[in-house]
């Protein structure tokens, strides 16, 4: 068994995992995805979700996993795959609870038809500009956090200090929530566009 294969299947020292992620992030995350995603997809689909739901949950879990590992805040007592599956199960349970509280209502035929005057000509923006339009609709704080982290590549420690968060963990959670709001807005726009 190679070192990188054992990295994904057995409990390992978090420092070793951090080193592996820093040395070759893409390769390590790809192997982790290939090993873990089928289990996550099976869990989500068996509980009423879709493959896209599983991808969304897994991506969110992977972001948290990566950030905690690289920042030195993760302590593993199991394999990384087992840890990720556990996080995904928790995230999917939260999503199911949210869906039960806020069910999507189906539009009836009368409401689904929009008058022709309401349809504006659609110009195709570039993907980057389209995403920036959705970022601009977020709160000022979310805009600042996401742009600081993803565009200016500021460390979370700096973002936490600039936004008066008590800890890096608080900044990470807020960044995750802002990213989730952005993803939700984009998904709704894509669903609306593909329905028409």
GROMACS elastic network, one bead per residue, 0.5 to 0.9 nm:
[ bonds ]
;  ai    aj funct       b0    kb
    1     4     6  0.82563   500
    1     5     6  0.62136   500
    1     6     6  0.64051   500
    2     5     6  0.51568   500
    2     6     6  0.62583   500
    2     7     6  0.84381   500
    3     6     6  0.52429   500
    3     7     6  0.60235   500
    4     8     6  0.67700   500
    4    20     6  0.80402   500
    4    28     6  0.75685   500
    4    31     6  0.85774   500
    5     8     6  0.55828   500
    5     9     6  0.66550   500
    5    10     6  0.88903   500
    5    31     6  0.81116   500
    6     9     6  0.51252   500
    6    10     6  0.58032   500
    6    11     6  0.86388   500
    6    12     6  0.83778   500
    7    10     6  0.63430   500
    7    11     6  0.77948   500
    7    12     6  0.65745   500
    7    16     6  0.82235   500
    7    17     6  0.69135   500
    7    20     6  0.85003   500
    7    28     6  0.88451   500
    7    79     6  0.77823   500
    7    80     6  0.78424   500
    8    11     6  0.81674   500
    8    12     6  0.84675   500
    8    17     6  0.87998   500
    8    28     6  0.84658   500
    8    31     6  0.76766   500
    8    32     6  0.62833   500
    8    35     6  0.79133   500
    8    79     6  0.61800   500
    8    80     6  0.57103   500
    8    81     6  0.62443   500
    9    12     6  0.86975   500
    9    35     6  0.86834   500
    9    78     6  0.86508   500
    9    79     6  0.53069   500
    9    80     6  0.69837   500
    9    81     6  0.66729   500
    9    82     6  0.82524   500
   10    78     6  0.66553   500
   10    80     6  0.76076   500
   10    81     6  0.86670   500
   11    14     6  0.88445   500
   11    76     6  0.67851   500
   11    77     6  0.60240   500
   11    80     6  0.71985   500
   12    15     6  0.84435   500
   12    16     6  0.70440   500
   12    17     6  0.71745   500
   12    76     6  0.71418   500
   12    77     6  0.78769   500
   12    78     6  0.75129   500
   12    79     6  0.67580   500
   12    80     6  0.82198   500
   13    16     6  0.53175   500
   13    17     6  0.66088   500
   13    18     6  0.87817   500
   13    75     6  0.81615   500
   13    76     6  0.72579   500
   13    77     6  0.88461   500
   14    17     6  0.50260   500
   14    18     6  0.60692   500
   14    19     6  0.85651   500
   14    69     6  0.70080   500
   14    72     6  0.77686   500
   14    74     6  0.67752   500
   14    75     6  0.61415   500
   14    76     6  0.62945   500
   15    19     6  0.61417   500
   15    20     6  0.86037   500
   15    69     6  0.81927   500
   15    70     6  0.88796   500
   15    72     6  0.76247   500
   16    19     6  0.50924   500
   16    20     6  0.62222   500
   16    21     6  0.86734   500
   17    20     6  0.50303   500
   17    21     6  0.61594   500
   17    22     6  0.85673   500
   17    69     6  0.73992   500
   17    70     6  0.86438   500
   17    80     6  0.86997   500
   18    21     6  0.51259   500
   18    22     6  0.61070   500
   18    23     6  0.84715   500
   18    66     6  0.85831   500
   18    69     6  0.56580   500
   18    70     6  0.54143   500
   18    71     6  0.84351   500
   18    72     6  0.75293   500
   19    22     6  0.51378   500
   19    23     6  0.59456   500
   19    24     6  0.84920   500
   19    70     6  0.82934   500
   20    23     6  0.51117   500
   20    24     6  0.59962   500
   20    25     6  0.70743   500
   20    28     6  0.69168   500
   21    24     6  0.53902   500
   21    26     6  0.78857   500
   21    27     6  0.83858   500
   21    28     6  0.60931   500
   21    29     6  0.75834   500
   21    66     6  0.79587   500
   21    69     6  0.83291   500
   21    70     6  0.73945   500
   22    25     6  0.57203   500
   22    70     6  0.73372   500
   23    28     6  0.89693   500
   24    27     6  0.56789   500
   24    28     6  0.61659   500
   24    29     6  0.85808   500
   25    28     6  0.52683   500
   25    29     6  0.59625   500
   25    30     6  0.83563   500
   26    29     6  0.53271   500
   26    30     6  0.59596   500
   26    31     6  0.86203   500
   27    30     6  0.51007   500
   27    31     6  0.62442   500
   27    32     6  0.85889   500
   28    31     6  0.52913   500
   28    32     6  0.61828   500
   28    33     6  0.85838   500
   29    33     6  0.59550   500
   29    34     6  0.85545   500
   29    62     6  0.82919   500
   29    66     6  0.86654   500
   30    33     6  0.50021   500
   30    34     6  0.61511   500
   30    35     6  0.85971   500
   31    34     6  0.51237   500
   31    35     6  0.61686   500
   31    36     6  0.84757   500
   32    35     6  0.52396   500
   32    36     6  0.58910   500
   32    37     6  0.79879   500
   32    80     6  0.77954   500
   32    81     6  0.67041   500
   33    36     6  0.52408   500
   33    37     6  0.53020   500
   33    38     6  0.84062   500
   33    58     6  0.85312   500
   33    62     6  0.86482   500
   33    81     6  0.86083   500
   34    37     6  0.60126   500
   34    38     6  0.73613   500
   35    38     6  0.70557   500
   35    39     6  0.80810   500
   35    81     6  0.71620   500
   36    39     6  0.56190   500
   36    40     6  0.65527   500
   36    41     6  0.88838   500
   36    58     6  0.89035   500
   36    80     6  0.89043   500
   36    81     6  0.54730   500
   36    82     6  0.80047   500
   36    84     6  0.74498   500
   36    85     6  0.69739   500
   37    41     6  0.59796   500
   37    42     6  0.85078   500
   37    54     6  0.80032   500
   37    55     6  0.78631   500
   37    58     6  0.69767   500
   37    81     6  0.89002   500
   37    85     6  0.82493   500
   38    41     6  0.50846   500
   38    42     6  0.61419   500
   38    43     6  0.86303   500
   39    42     6  0.52005   500
   39    43     6  0.62620   500
   39    44     6  0.87416   500
   39    85     6  0.71704   500
   40    43     6  0.51295   500
   40    44     6  0.61805   500
   40    45     6  0.85385   500
   40    54     6  0.63436   500
   40    55     6  0.84675   500
   40    57     6  0.84291   500
   40    58     6  0.70849   500
   40    84     6  0.85903   500
   40    85     6  0.59881   500
   40    88     6  0.66896   500
   40    89     6  0.75635   500
   41    44     6  0.52152   500
   41    45     6  0.59441   500
   41    46     6  0.83498   500
   41    49     6  0.85926   500
   41    50     6  0.78920   500
   41    51     6  0.60340   500
   41    52     6  0.87962   500
   41    53     6  0.82911   500
   41    54     6  0.50565   500
   41    55     6  0.74794   500
   41    58     6  0.85555   500
   42    45     6  0.52929   500
   42    46     6  0.59534   500
   42    47     6  0.85770   500
   42    51     6  0.86366   500
   42    54     6  0.83973   500
   43    46     6  0.53285   500
   43    47     6  0.64346   500
   43    49     6  0.86565   500
   43    54     6  0.83091   500
   43    85     6  0.88824   500
   43    88     6  0.89334   500
   43    89     6  0.74366   500
   43    92     6  0.89461   500
   44    47     6  0.51902   500
   44    48     6  0.65867   500
   44    49     6  0.50999   500
   44    50     6  0.68772   500
   44    51     6  0.76582   500
   44    53     6  0.72737   500
   44    54     6  0.57322   500
   44    57     6  0.88198   500
   44    88     6  0.87027   500
   44    89     6  0.78064   500
   44    92     6  0.68974   500
   45    48     6  0.53380   500
   45    50     6  0.54012   500
   45    51     6  0.67301   500
   45    53     6  0.83733   500
   45    54     6  0.75190   500
   46    49     6  0.71577   500
   47    92     6  0.88885   500
   47    96     6  0.88667   500
   48    96     6  0.88055   500
   49    52     6  0.80424   500
   49    53     6  0.58181   500
   49    54     6  0.71054   500
   49    92     6  0.86784   500
   49    96     6  0.88084   500
   50    53     6  0.50139   500
   50    54     6  0.63532   500
   50    55     6  0.86860   500
   51    55     6  0.62188   500
   51    56     6  0.86789   500
   52    56     6  0.61893   500
   52    57     6  0.86099   500
   53    56     6  0.51186   500
   53    57     6  0.61803   500
   53    58     6  0.84953   500
   53    92     6  0.84333   500
   54    57     6  0.51445   500
   54    58     6  0.59487   500
   54    59     6  0.84206   500
   54    88     6  0.83226   500
   54    92     6  0.81399   500
   55    58     6  0.51008   500
   55    59     6  0.59687   500
   55    60     6  0.85446   500
   56    59     6  0.51924   500
   56    60     6  0.62439   500
   56    61     6  0.86513   500
   57    60     6  0.52092   500
   57    61     6  0.61907   500
   57    62     6  0.85592   500
   57    87     6  0.88842   500
   57    88     6  0.58975   500
   57    89     6  0.85971   500
   57    91     6  0.64190   500
   57    92     6  0.65508   500
   57    95     6  0.88329   500
   58    61     6  0.50417   500
   58    62     6  0.59606   500
   58    63     6  0.85710   500
   58    84     6  0.78762   500
   58    85     6  0.83457   500
   58    87     6  0.85771   500
   58    88     6  0.60034   500
   58    91     6  0.88087   500
   59    62     6  0.50224   500
   59    63     6  0.62065   500
   59    64     6  0.87390   500
   60    63     6  0.52535   500
   60    64     6  0.64622   500
   60    65     6  0.86452   500
   60    88     6  0.82297   500
   60    91     6  0.84078   500
   60   176     6  0.80093   500
   60   180     6  0.84968   500
   61    64     6  0.52157   500
   61    65     6  0.60020   500
   61    66     6  0.85073   500
   61    84     6  0.64859   500
   61    85     6  0.86128   500
   61    87     6  0.60978   500
   61    88     6  0.59720   500
   61    91     6  0.77281   500
   62    66     6  0.59134   500
   62    67     6  0.84509   500
   62    84     6  0.71675   500
   62    88     6  0.89417   500
   63    66     6  0.52026   500
   63    67     6  0.61275   500
   63    68     6  0.85074   500
   63   176     6  0.85084   500
   64    67     6  0.52646   500
   64    68     6  0.60197   500
   64    69     6  0.84203   500
   64   172     6  0.81728   500
   64   173     6  0.87974   500
   64   176     6  0.80703   500
   65    68     6  0.53165   500
   65    69     6  0.60178   500
   65    70     6  0.85506   500
   65    74     6  0.77369   500
   65    80     6  0.87060   500
   65    83     6  0.86565   500
   65    84     6  0.73050   500
   65    87     6  0.87621   500
   66    69     6  0.51682   500
   66    70     6  0.60204   500
   66    71     6  0.83564   500
   67    70     6  0.52910   500
   67    71     6  0.58842   500
   67    72     6  0.83687   500
   67    73     6  0.83200   500
   67    74     6  0.88263   500
   67   172     6  0.81543   500
   68    71     6  0.52334   500
   68    72     6  0.60459   500
   68    74     6  0.51945   500
   68    75     6  0.89744   500
   68   169     6  0.87551   500
   69    72     6  0.51536   500
   69    73     6  0.60162   500
   69    74     6  0.51010   500
   69    75     6  0.81998   500
   70    73     6  0.77441   500
   70    74     6  0.83700   500
   71    74     6  0.79748   500
   71   156     6  0.89604   500
   72    75     6  0.82070   500
   73   169     6  0.88684   500
   76    79     6  0.70906   500
   76    80     6  0.73018   500
   76    83     6  0.75197   500
   77    80     6  0.89591   500
   77    83     6  0.84207   500
   78    81     6  0.81808   500
   78    82     6  0.62769   500
   78    83     6  0.64614   500
   79    82     6  0.52373   500
   79    83     6  0.62724   500
   79    84     6  0.86860   500
   80    83     6  0.50089   500
   80    84     6  0.61071   500
   80    85     6  0.86086   500
   81    84     6  0.51180   500
   81    85     6  0.61448   500
   81    86     6  0.85907   500
   82    85     6  0.51741   500
   82    86     6  0.62428   500
   82    87     6  0.87347   500
   83    86     6  0.51789   500
   83    87     6  0.63289   500
   83    88     6  0.86919   500
   84    87     6  0.50390   500
   84    88     6  0.60573   500
   84    89     6  0.85264   500
   85    88     6  0.50359   500
   85    89     6  0.61036   500
   85    90     6  0.86259   500
   86    89     6  0.51350   500
   86    90     6  0.63129   500
   86    91     6  0.86869   500
   87    90     6  0.51329   500
   87    91     6  0.61567   500
   87    92     6  0.85791   500
   88    92     6  0.59688   500
   88    93     6  0.84379   500
   89    92     6  0.51476   500
   89    93     6  0.61321   500
   89    94     6  0.86398   500
   90    93     6  0.51299   500
   90    94     6  0.62920   500
   90    95     6  0.87039   500
   91    94     6  0.50586   500
   91    95     6  0.62106   500
   91    96     6  0.86925   500
   92    96     6  0.61388   500
   92    97     6  0.85692   500
   93    96     6  0.50945   500
   93    97     6  0.62278   500
   93    98     6  0.86099   500
   94    97     6  0.51041   500
   94    98     6  0.61696   500
   94    99     6  0.86304   500
   95    99     6  0.61208   500
   95   100     6  0.86314   500
   96    99     6  0.50307   500
   96   100     6  0.62192   500
   96   101     6  0.86942   500
   97   100     6  0.51398   500
   97   101     6  0.63209   500
   97   102     6  0.86472   500
   98   101     6  0.51364   500
   98   102     6  0.60464   500
   98   103     6  0.80844   500
   99   102     6  0.50542   500
   99   103     6  0.51509   500
   99   104     6  0.76088   500
  100   103     6  0.55724   500
  102   105     6  0.89499   500
  107   110     6  0.79436   500
  107   111     6  0.58815   500
  107   112     6  0.58449   500
  108   111     6  0.55416   500
  108   112     6  0.61743   500
  109   112     6  0.50787   500
  109   113     6  0.66832   500
  110   113     6  0.58761   500
  110   114     6  0.87298   500
  111   114     6  0.73099   500
  113   116     6  0.89911   500
  114   117     6  0.82521   500
  114   118     6  0.66416   500
  114   119     6  0.76495   500
  115   118     6  0.55673   500
  115   119     6  0.73154   500
  116   119     6  0.55081   500
  116   120     6  0.86365   500
  117   120     6  0.75333   500
  119   122     6  0.85298   500
  124   127     6  0.87090   500
  124   130     6  0.86507   500
  125   128     6  0.80671   500
  125   129     6  0.60821   500
  125   130     6  0.58371   500
  126   129     6  0.53023   500
  126   130     6  0.61478   500
  126   131     6  0.87614   500
  127   130     6  0.50104   500
  127   131     6  0.62637   500
  127   132     6  0.86500   500
  128   131     6  0.52728   500
  128   132     6  0.62765   500
  128   133     6  0.87909   500
  129   133     6  0.62804   500
  129   134     6  0.89053   500
  130   133     6  0.51978   500
  130   134     6  0.67831   500
  130   135     6  0.89108   500
  131   134     6  0.52096   500
  131   135     6  0.62630   500
  131   136     6  0.86735   500
  131   182     6  0.85005   500
  131   186     6  0.76735   500
  132   136     6  0.60641   500
  132   137     6  0.87306   500
  133   136     6  0.51604   500
  133   137     6  0.67145   500
  134   137     6  0.51841   500
  134   138     6  0.69188   500
  134   182     6  0.65801   500
  134   185     6  0.69030   500
  134   186     6  0.70158   500
  135   138     6  0.53819   500
  135   139     6  0.85340   500
  135   142     6  0.82020   500
  135   143     6  0.61278   500
  135   146     6  0.83837   500
  135   147     6  0.88195   500
  135   182     6  0.65627   500
  136   139     6  0.78741   500
  136   140     6  0.82392   500
  136   143     6  0.68756   500
  137   140     6  0.86870   500
  137   143     6  0.84896   500
  137   182     6  0.87480   500
  138   141     6  0.80487   500
  138   142     6  0.60467   500
  138   143     6  0.60669   500
  138   178     6  0.78724   500
  138   181     6  0.77326   500
  138   182     6  0.73231   500
  139   142     6  0.52529   500
  139   143     6  0.62113   500
  139   144     6  0.86277   500
  139   178     6  0.87155   500
  140   143     6  0.50907   500
  140   144     6  0.61502   500
  140   145     6  0.86785   500
  141   144     6  0.51101   500
  141   145     6  0.62037   500
  141   146     6  0.86648   500
  141   163     6  0.81637   500
  141   178     6  0.88029   500
  142   145     6  0.51149   500
  142   146     6  0.60405   500
  142   147     6  0.83456   500
  142   174     6  0.79629   500
  142   175     6  0.72325   500
  142   177     6  0.85816   500
  142   178     6  0.53726   500
  142   179     6  0.81579   500
  143   146     6  0.54044   500
  143   147     6  0.59574   500
  143   148     6  0.82813   500
  143   178     6  0.80785   500
  144   147     6  0.53818   500
  144   148     6  0.58927   500
  144   149     6  0.85379   500
  144   159     6  0.89705   500
  144   163     6  0.89407   500
  145   148     6  0.51595   500
  145   149     6  0.61498   500
  145   150     6  0.84907   500
  145   159     6  0.68105   500
  145   163     6  0.82302   500
  145   171     6  0.83319   500
  145   174     6  0.81810   500
  145   175     6  0.62508   500
  145   178     6  0.79890   500
  146   149     6  0.52443   500
  146   150     6  0.57912   500
  146   151     6  0.74853   500
  146   175     6  0.64978   500
  146   178     6  0.72638   500
  146   179     6  0.72293   500
  147   150     6  0.53854   500
  147   152     6  0.63181   500
  147   153     6  0.80777   500
  147   154     6  0.89569   500
  148   151     6  0.58856   500
  148   153     6  0.60503   500
  148   154     6  0.55589   500
  148   155     6  0.84253   500
  148   156     6  0.89444   500
  148   159     6  0.70622   500
  149   152     6  0.59494   500
  149   154     6  0.50654   500
  149   155     6  0.67657   500
  149   156     6  0.71638   500
  149   159     6  0.75502   500
  149   175     6  0.83643   500
  150   153     6  0.52171   500
  150   154     6  0.77417   500
  151   154     6  0.82356   500
  153   156     6  0.89925   500
  154   157     6  0.82373   500
  154   158     6  0.65051   500
  154   159     6  0.67779   500
  155   158     6  0.54685   500
  155   159     6  0.65069   500
  155   160     6  0.87634   500
  156   160     6  0.59255   500
  156   161     6  0.84985   500
  156   168     6  0.59952   500
  156   169     6  0.86105   500
  156   171     6  0.66257   500
  156   172     6  0.69581   500
  157   160     6  0.51554   500
  157   161     6  0.63164   500
  157   162     6  0.87283   500
  157   167     6  0.78327   500
  157   168     6  0.55058   500
  157   171     6  0.80559   500
  158   161     6  0.51280   500
  158   162     6  0.61072   500
  158   163     6  0.85645   500
  158   168     6  0.86300   500
  159   162     6  0.51507   500
  159   163     6  0.60830   500
  159   164     6  0.84455   500
  159   165     6  0.82866   500
  159   168     6  0.81006   500
  159   171     6  0.68483   500
  160   163     6  0.53705   500
  160   164     6  0.59956   500
  160   166     6  0.71593   500
  160   167     6  0.63812   500
  160   168     6  0.55977   500
  160   169     6  0.84879   500
  160   170     6  0.74221   500
  160   171     6  0.51466   500
  160   172     6  0.83428   500
  161   164     6  0.52242   500
  161   165     6  0.62168   500
  161   166     6  0.79228   500
  161   167     6  0.82091   500
  161   168     6  0.84347   500
  161   171     6  0.89076   500
  162   165     6  0.79086   500
  163   171     6  0.81281   500
  164   167     6  0.87264   500
  165   168     6  0.72742   500
  165   169     6  0.86792   500
  165   170     6  0.60678   500
  165   171     6  0.61635   500
  166   169     6  0.83350   500
  166   170     6  0.66839   500
  166   171     6  0.82704   500
  167   170     6  0.53121   500
  167   171     6  0.67022   500
  167   172     6  0.88065   500
  168   171     6  0.50761   500
  168   172     6  0.61365   500
  168   173     6  0.86545   500
  169   173     6  0.61609   500
  169   174     6  0.85781   500
  170   173     6  0.51625   500
  170   174     6  0.61697   500
  170   175     6  0.85597   500
  171   174     6  0.50959   500
  171   175     6  0.60372   500
  171   176     6  0.85046   500
  172   175     6  0.50979   500
  172   176     6  0.61239   500
  172   177     6  0.86606   500
  173   176     6  0.50376   500
  173   177     6  0.62321   500
  173   178     6  0.86777   500
  174   177     6  0.50349   500
  174   178     6  0.61577   500
  174   179     6  0.85152   500
  175   178     6  0.51043   500
  175   179     6  0.60528   500
  175   180     6  0.84906   500
  176   179     6  0.50847   500
  176   180     6  0.61058   500
  176   181     6  0.87181   500
  177   181     6  0.63040   500
  177   182     6  0.87229   500
  178   181     6  0.50868   500
  178   182     6  0.63138   500
  178   183     6  0.86742   500
  179   182     6  0.50519   500
  179   183     6  0.61476   500
  179   184     6  0.85690   500
  180   183     6  0.50394   500
  180   184     6  0.60645   500
  180   185     6  0.86117   500
  181   184     6  0.51208   500
  181   185     6  0.62465   500
  181   186     6  0.86986   500
  182   185     6  0.52207   500
  182   186     6  0.62811   500
  182   187     6  0.86156   500
  183   186     6  0.51608   500
  183   187     6  0.60162   500
  183   188     6  0.85375   500
  184   187     6  0.50804   500
  184   188     6  0.60926   500
  184   189     6  0.85631   500
  185   188     6  0.52191   500
  185   189     6  0.62217   500
  185   190     6  0.86584   500
  186   189     6  0.50860   500
  186   190     6  0.61151   500
  186   191     6  0.85346   500
  187   190     6  0.50845   500
  187   191     6  0.60351   500
  187   192     6  0.84872   500
  188   191     6  0.50595   500
  188   192     6  0.60414   500
  188   193     6  0.85059   500
  189   192     6  0.50458   500
  189   193     6  0.60338   500
  189   194     6  0.85362   500
  190   193     6  0.50534   500
  190   194     6  0.60261   500
  190   195     6  0.84465   500
  191   194     6  0.52442   500
  191   195     6  0.60885   500
  191   196     6  0.88291   500
  192   195     6  0.52009   500
  192   196     6  0.66141   500
  193   196     6  0.54099   500
